[in-house]
Amino acid sequence: MGLTESLCYANTLFISQCSYPGIFVLMALGSMIAPVPNELVMPFAGFLIFSGQLDFLAVMVASSLGSICGSLLSYGMGTLGEPLVLRYGRYLFLNPHHLEWTNRFFRRHGGKTIFLSRFLPVVRHLISIPAGLARMSLAPFILYTAAGATLYNGLLTYLGVRLKENWRLIQHYTHILDYLVLAGILGLAAYFLWKFKASGTPPETG
């Protein structure tokens, strides 16, 4: 059994036994640097909604609160400073190269990356640390986190409900969604760059 299959089995067993608290815990871990992808949690929750074992609204509340709490813990870790993050983060599977890339991503695009990162693999697990390093204001941080996490968790849950017993198929196709989101972000960046250049005033002569 591979790592992904092992994680999938462990996650589904945990949710089956712990219900909503299990979803909360897994989503909190998934919003930190622990290897718990949303795609291995929320589609199964959607299947349990379809089978009548869970309630959609309660699932969304548990997953969103878990995502917010996990992100706040990572934010707090970031406020301790990068040396401490790198020193102790390795015990939680932190990849320094991924953190450096995410840090540059955050510095380049600002607070809105907190929302966008919820749709991107790897980045969603790390983005709260650069926000903490930069001392981003908590109110917009929580707002962006809640909006992005609720939207993406809701999408995965809905797909799990629709696919029923075939909910595992989502794991094989979410990389396509990753590419689409990334293409959208690049497209928006190109658009704003074009608008910025188009609105610039030419230098005076003479």
Protein Blocks (a to p, Z undefined) as FASTA:
>chain_A
ZZklmmmmmmmmmmmmnmmmlmmmmmmmmmmmbdcdfklmmmmmmmmmmnopacfklmmm
mmmmmmmmmmmmmmmmmmnojklmmmmmmmnopafklmmmmmmmmmmnommlmmmmmmpg
hklmmmmmmmmmnopafklmmmmmmmmmmmmmmmmmmmmmmnmmmmmmmmmmmmmmmmmm
mmmmmmmmmmmmmmmmmmpccddeZZ
